[in-house]
Each structure stands twice: as C-alpha cells, then as structure tokens.
C-alpha cells in the first residue's frame, strides 16, 4: 500500500522515453472454522497458482481499483484472465480497492479481502472497513460487503488486509496496517473472525518501532514455525519475523532485508509446488507496477534475487497475492474467464525490456512504460503465410511490425503482397534458448527479428550476442 509518486514517475518516464463481477446468492455464513488439516487433501492436489492484483500504470491511464486474476503453472510466468480486465469490481464503501488478498478457507472455499479506497483516493483518510467477498470456487462470488476490522481506532486507516489461520484460537486472523489510537507510527494490527462478518476488537500484532511497518503476510504451521513478512520503513525493504506461536507480540525479526530500492513493499510469500523452496515477491512504486522476486529457504531466510528473465508479472499489476490452486480450479477459471488475446515479447538478454513501438518506430524498452498498450501485440496468422506469424498492435489495430530496409517499423497494412511478405515471420525455438522463441523473416530467411541498440531490425544472427538479441519470450 503506497503513497503517490506521480512526479517522480513522470520524470522517470521521460528519461526512459478492460470489468464484470460473477455473483451468486450470498451464503448465510462464511466457512466455519475447522482444523487446517481438513484442507490437506485439497492442498495435495494443487497443480498451479492464482494471482490477485489491482492495476496501476506510470501516468495513471491504466489504473483500475478492482480485483484482477491471473494463472500460472510454475508461479513465474502468468496468464491474466479476462484480457487483464477486472473479475471483481467493488460495489460497497468507496467502490474501489487496493491491496487484495486471496485465501483458501479450511473447508476449501475462498475469501478475498482488500483495502477500501477509490482510484485517486486519500491514503490517509480514516477508514475502519475492508472489502470482503466469499466464493466456493473462485468463479462464483458473493456480493461485496464491508467488514469493520478497526472499530476502536476511528482516526486511522486499515490498509492491506491479509488472512491467516490461527490454530490456537480456531479463528482466522486478519492482519492489516494502521496507526493505533495515541500513536504516531504504523503497526501491524490483527482482528480475529470465524465468519468474516464480525471480528474481535483489533490489537497490535507486530510493532516494528517508531519508523513504522506496513503490508503483512503471515504464514502459519510451517514445520512448527510461523512467519511474518512485512515492509519495514526503518530499513526500506522487506523483512521477516518468526514465532513458535502465532500470538500477537510473539514474532521476532530474523534474517536480512530484501529490497531492490527503498520503494520495495507488499511482500507475498509463496511455497513452490515442485521443490522445498519459497519465494518472496515485492512490489515497487519507483518505478511503479514492477515486481522483484527472491527465492530461497523460509526457515533460514536465505534468499537469492531472481533475474527478471525468470518471471513476468501481468502488465500494470500491483500489490499481488498468490495462492496455489487445484487443476480443476485452474481449468474452471480459465474456462470461465478466458485468458488474454494480447501478448508481450520479453527480450532474452535485456529481460526487463519488451518489444514496443514509439512514434511508429519499433524497439525494446524497459517496462513499465507509457502508453502501456504499445507493448501489447496480437500474434495473428502470417499475412503472407498462415503458418507464420504477424504482429498486430493492440493500440493501433490494422498496424503491424514490418521491416523496410531491414529496420522494423509499425505500419498500417496497405493490402499489398509486399507488405504481407515484410510483415510475416516464422516462429522457431529461440536461437539463444530453445525454451524461448525467435522469428525468422519470411522473405529474408537468413535474417531474424532482433534488437540492436534497442531498435528492432532483421539481421543475420552470426554471433552469440546476435542470437541473444534475436531471442524473446512470448507471454504477457
């Protein structure tokens, strides 16, 4: 949960050059608490991941204060659902949200909670409420309702709610950031609930000192230990704490600080489905809408930052939440909402850069960038050969990447055979990595699409550097 940094982002940009809700009748009560072991069978069947997020872009044109969902089989490369449009749009409170959190309840059903704030809203405005939705299957959702988690603290906010199971209390803890009555700095507070309709009075869950802490994620019952990750203003990054108990006040800091820069916040802790490793995702707001990811061992807080070639978050995603899902849940979500028509092409050797057009010239540029849709493409059957591929701009329909004099530009299809030839490529295994892709020119088959000095061209890929320049990941 961050404060606005528009001017800084605008300077950075200069220097660097679509929503519906599925609703069912709301159940009388949310999931009644049972021991978490009752959900073990579901967890054993987990085969993929779901990500929740809201959206924000550098200049605000892509801001959407609603819940979006994406899917992944490996937790690293993500397919947004519904063409990256909202799945749940708030109808209660301010009718906007930030900082969503998804959680599977002990009976296998789901809850989504989020900060209640509209687009452009006042971050510091007092608000004791959070948004709550419940769902049996991540597809059919209850009506939006407000839950007062901070009723004894009327002069503060209730930011970035997250949910965990407290076995000793047989209740769900909802942690969130707030400034307690009479205090001058933010702490992580907690209120407990069994039905997500009423809560206990809030108490301080974790006090990180006078610099303040925000953005909590609590993971319980991991080999007898409980973990809290949060944003620590004193260190400017993400920090872990742990406790043999999940009691408020019992967590003690361990390990170091994870931060790409002081703008890193919103930790999301994720367990790998295929190994014993964990990940910590961190959002950043300078530049905005970009994630850094660390992988390692939760118990020892031994973390290694992942290269950006290893993962791709959805375009403009902010403050994500990640949970594992079963194959049936994954398939149901994709079948119901669909994936994305648009694709992005990530550079192999500049993995923070994506193919985009600027003033109809084509190249690769650091993301995020504006206009953000200028880096999104429809991969259509080749204009000159349906077995090939052509790249149609999402923001300029009817315009395609075409080479002229070996330089690549975005030009309107003029209907000629020459245009179709120049705008058609053969997709092949990546020249630098067969798990990625390369694109051979149809009418100049010795040449591949590549970047040179960040501009897009077709050239012969002679050296290892050339082959790396001509290798891209097609995703979103």
N, C-alpha and C positions, 0 to 999 in steps of 0.2 A: 504494500500500500504506500504510494509515494505522493509527494507533492509535485506540483507542476514545474517543469523546467523548460518552458517553450522557447525562451530567448536563447538559451544555451544550445538547444537542439537546432534552432533555426541557423545559428552560426555554424554549427557542425555540418548542416546540410549544404550550406553554401560552399563551405570548404571542400566537401566531398563531391560536389556537383550533383450479402447480400443478407423478415425474421418471423418465425412462427412458433407456436407452442402446442404440443400434443397434450391434451388434458383429459383426464378421466375423472369420474366421481371421486371426491376426496374420501379416503378411508376415515373411519371414526377415530382411529388412533394410529400413530406410527408404530414401528416394530417394538414389541415388548422385549425388554432385555432378557437375554438368556446367556449362558456362558459362551464365551467366544469359541470354544471348541466345537460348538454346534455348527459353525460355519467352516470347519476344516475341510469337509468334503468339497464344498464349492471352491475353496482356495486351491485344493489339489488339482482341480480341473481347469484352473486358469491357464489360458493359452495366449493372451495378448494383453494390451493395455488400452485404457481410455484416458484421454487428457481433457480437462475442462479449462476454459480460459475466457477472458474478455479481450477486446481488441483496442489497440491504440496505435496511431502512426505518428510520424515525426511532426507533421503540420496539423494534425487533428482531423484530417479528412477521412481517415479510416477508423475513427473512434466509435466503438459500439459497446455500450454498457449493458451487455446481456450475455447469457451463457452460451458458449460455443463448445463443440465437442470434436475431438479428433481420435483416430485409432492408429495403433501401431502393433506390429507383431514382435518387434525387438526392443521397443521403448526408446528408439533413437530416431527413426525416420517415420514421419507422421502423415496421415491422410485426413485432412479436415472433412467433416461431414457437412452435407447440405451446401456444398460450394463455399465453405467457410462463412456461412451465414448463421445467425443465431438459432439455437434449438429451443431455448427458454428465454422469453422476454418478460421482465418483471412487470407486474400489474399492481403491486401493493407499495405502500410507502412512497418513496421518491420516484418509483417506477424506473429505477436504474440500479445497476450493481457494479461492484468491483470485487476482486479477490475471491472468486468462487472456490468451493472445496467440495469434492465428492467423497462419499464414504459408504462402504458396504456395511449394513447393519447385521447383527448376529443371526437374523433369520434369512439372510441372503437378499433382502430388499435394500433399497438405496435411499440416501438422503443427500440433498445438495443445499449448502448454506453459502451465504455471501454477504459482504458489506452492502448496506443500503445507501447508495449515493448515485445521483444522476450524472450524466455527462456534463462536465463543466461545474460540478457541484463543489461546495465549500468543504474541503477535507476536515477542517477543524470544527465544523458545526456539531453541536451536541446531538447525539442520536443513540438511544439505548437499544435500538432494534437491529436485527439482521433478517435477511430473507431466508425462508425455508421452503423447500419442495421435497416430497417423498415420491418414490416410484418402486413398483415391483420389478422393473426390468430395464431401466434406463431409457425406455421409449415412451411409456405412458406415465405422465407426471400429474401429481395433484395440482390444485390451484396454488398460486403463490400466496404465502402468508408471512406475516411478521412475527418474530419471536423476540420478546424483551429479555435480553440477557444481562442488561446493565442497569436495572431499575433503581438501584441505590446510588447511582453515580450520574445524576441528571445533567451535569455540566460538561460531560466529555463524550467522546466518540466511541464507537465499537467497531474496530477495524479488523479485517482479515480473519474471520472465524475459521476454526478448524476443529475437527471432531476426532476423539479417540475413545476407546473402551477402557473404563476403569473397573477392573475385576473386583477389587475390594469393596467398591461401592455398589457394584452391579448397576451401573449407570454410565451414560455417555457424558464425557467431559467436552464442553465447548470452550476452547481457549480463544482469546482474541486480545487485541492491543487496545489499551485505554490508559488514561491518566486518572488514578484514583482521586476521590474527593480529598482535598487538602494537600495533594502532592503537586509537584511541578514537572514530573517526568513520567514517561510511559513505561508501563509494565505489561507483562502477560497475565491477564486475568482468566478465571475459569468459572463457569456455571455448569451445574450438572442437571441432566434431564433423563427421563425414561421414555418420554413420548414426543419430544420436540414440539410441545405445546406450552409447557410450563417448565420453569427452571428453578433451581435453588438461587438464593442471593449470591451474587458474584463475590469471589475472594481473589486475592493475589496468588497466582500460580507460580510466577517466577519474576523476581526483581533483579535486574541486571546492573543496578547502580544508577547514579544521577545523570549519566549520558542518555539513558533510556534504551529500551528494546522494543521491537515490533515483530510481527509476522512469524507466528509459531507453527511448527508441525511436530506433533507428539506421536511417537511410535512405541507401542507397549508390547510387553511379553515377548521380547526377543532374547531367547536363551536366558530367561530370568532377569533381564535388564530392561529398563525403559529409557527412551531417548527423547530429547527435545532439541530441535534446531530452530534458530531464530536469528533475526538481524540485530546486531549489536552496534549501536551508534558510537560507542567508545572506540571500537576497532575499525569500523567502517565496512564490516563484512559479515559473513555468516559464521555462526559459532554453535557448537554442540554442548549439551549438558546431559547428564545421565543420573539415574537413581535406581536402586534396587526396589524402591517403592514408587508408585505413581502419585504419591501425596503432594499437594501443593507445598512449595517451600523446600522440598527434599532434593531437588535437582542441583547438581554441581557441575560447573564447566569442566570440560576435558578437551584435549586436542587443540589445534590451532585455528586460525581464521582463514576462511575461504572467501576470496574476493578478487575479481578482475580489476575493480576500481571501487572507490567509496560509494558508488551508486548501486552496488550489488545488494539485493534484498530478496524477500519472498522465497525462503528455502522450501524445496519439495524433495522429500526423501523417498526413494524408490528401491524396492528389492528386485534384483534380477530373477527372472523365471528360469534361467538356464545355468546359473552359477551361484556361488555363495557371495557374490559381490553386491554392493549397493551403489546407488548414485545420489548425489545431491544436485538438484537444479537450482540455479539462482537467476532471478530476473534482474535486469538492469534498466535504469532510466537515463543514462548518458553514455552512449546513445540509447534512445528508447526502443522498446519492443525487441530486445535481443537477450538470449539466454546464454549463460555459461554452465557447464556441466562438469562435475567432478565424480570420479569413480574410485571405489576402494572398499575398505573394511569399516563397517559401522562400529564394531566393538573397540577398535584401536584408534579410530578417527584418522586412519592413514588414507589420504586422498590424493589422487593424481588428476589434474585438469585434462579433459578430453580435447583433442584437436577438433576444430569445427567441421572437419571432413567426416567425423564420426556421427553427427546428428544434425537434424534440421527441424526446427520448430515451425508450426504453422505461421504464415505471414501475419504480422502485426499482433501475434499472441502476447498476452500479458498475464503475469501472476498465475502461473499454471497450477493445476492439481492433477496428479497422476495416480490411477489405481489399476490393479490387474482385473481382467475380465475373462470369463469362460469363452470357449469357441462359439457356443450358442449365443451368448450376449454380443460378441463381436459381430457375428453374422447377422443378428437381428438388427443391430444398429446400422450396419452398412446397407442392409436390405430396405430399412425404413427410410433413412435419410439420404442415402446415396453418398458418394464421395465427392471429388472435385473434378470439374471439366478442365480447369486451368492447371498448368504445370509450371514449375520453375526449373531452371538449369543452373546447378551449382558448379562452379569451377573446381577442378581437381586440385590444382596447385595454389589457388587462392580461395580456400573453402568458405571464407566469409563473403565472397563475391558471387553474384548471379548475373546471368545474361539479361540485359535490359536495353531499351532504346532511349536516347536523349536527343531531341530535335531531329528524329528520324535517322540518326546515326546509331549503330549497334555496337555494344561492347559489354564488358563485365564491370560491375560496380559493387562496392561494399553495401551490404544491407544492414539495417533498413535504409530505404531511400524513398524519395518522392518524385513524381507521383507513384505510389506504391504499386499500382496495377501495371505500370510499364515494365515490370519484370515478370509478368504472368502471361503464359502463352497457351494457345490451343494447338496441340500436336495433331494435325489433320492428315489424312492420306495425301501422299505427294501429289502436287498439282499436275506433274508430268508423268507420274508413275504411282499408282495406288499402293504399290508395295513399298514405296519410300515414305518420307515424312516431310511436311512443310510446317513452318512455324507462323501461326497467325496471332497477331497481337490481340490481347483481350481488351485493351483500352482503345485500339484503333481497328475495329473489325474490318476485314477486307484488305488489311495491310499485312504483308509477310516479310520475313527476312529473305533478302535476295542479294546475291553477290553481283557486283559490277566492277570490272577491273580488279577483281579479287578482293576488293573491300566489300563488307556486308552492311547493307542499309535496310531500314524498314520502309517499304514502298507499297503503294496501292497496286493490287493486281489489275493489270491493264488488259487481261484476257488473251494476250499473245502467247504463242508457243514458246518464245524466247524467255518471257517472264517465268512461265511454268517450269522450264528447264532450270533456270537460275535459282529458283526458289525450292527445288526438290533435293533431298539428301537421303542417303542410305544410312539407316541406323545400324551400328555394329558394336561388338564388345569394345570397351574402352581401350584405347591404344596404350595407356599407362596402367590401367587396372580393368580387367575383364568384367568386374562387377559393376563398373560404371559404363558409360556409353560414349561413343564417338560417332561423328556424322560425316560421311563421305559425299562430296559433291556429285550429283548425278551426271552433269555434263563435263566435269573436270575430275574424273575418278582418281587421279593421282593426288588430289588435294582434299583436305579435311577442314571442317569448320574449326577454327581455333582463335584464341585471343593473342594479340601481340601489342605490347604497350597498352593493354586494357581495351584496345579496339578489336572488333570482330572481323576476321578475314577468312579466306580459304587459302591454305598453303600446303605444300608438301611437308609431312611430318618426318623429318630426317633424324633429328637428334632426340635424346631422351627428354630434353626440355620442350621440344616441339610436340612430342607425344603427350606430355603432361598438359601443355596448353590446349590440346585438342580433345581432352577428356572431361566429361561432365556427368553429374548425377541428375537424372530426371526424377523429380519428385514434386514437393510443394513447399 
